[in-house]
Amino acid sequence: MDSRADHSTEEPGDESVVCSRCGAVAEGVQRITWTFSVEDGVRRYFCDDCARANIRSIEGRLDSSWW
């Protein structure tokens, strides 16, 4: 029996991905340019515009609530 917790790392399927910052919707291959972070166990996606505008905070591993 495996006692490790099940941490799902599923990629989004056919559903739309929404930017956690501005609400933009990614469709199809557009998601390739998006980034994500895991904050408090929740995966948050960010469009390329929001990611570029906040790259220093992302690289500094600040939660999105700080930027």
N, C-alpha and C positions, 0 to 999 in steps of 0.2 A: 504494500500500500504506500502510495506517495503522499507524504505529509505536507508538501509544498502547496502554498496557495495558488489558485489558478488566476494568473494575471494575463488577461486577454490582450493581445497586441494585434487584433484584427484591423486590417485596413478597411476604409469605407468601401462599400460595394457600389451598387447602382444608385444609392441615395445621394441627394445633394449635400455638399459640404458648405457650411455657412461660416464666414469669418466671425470670430468671437469679438472682434473689435468694432468693425464697421457694418457688419451684416451682409456683405457681398456674398453672392452664391457662386460656387465653382461648379462648372459642368465639364464632364469628360476629362480630356487631357490637361485642362487648365489647372487641375490640382497639382500637377507636377511642380509648378513654380511656388506653391504654397508651402508654409512651414507649420509645424505644430509643436506644442509643448504639453507636458503633463503636469498639471497643477492640482494638488490635493487628490490625486488619483483620477482626475478627469482630463481627457485629451481635448485640447483647445486648438482649433485651426486658425491661421492668420493668412490673409491674402498677401500677395507680394507687395502691394503698396503699403499696407500696415507694417509688414515685416521690415521693409526698407526704412520706414520712418522711425522704427524703434529697435534697430539692429543692435545698438549698444546695450540696451536694457535686456534684450534677448540673450546676447552673448554673456552678459553679466549674471544671467540666470535669475533675474528679478521676476516675480510674479507679475502677470499682466495688470493686476490692480495697481501696481506702482507706476505704470507708464500709462 
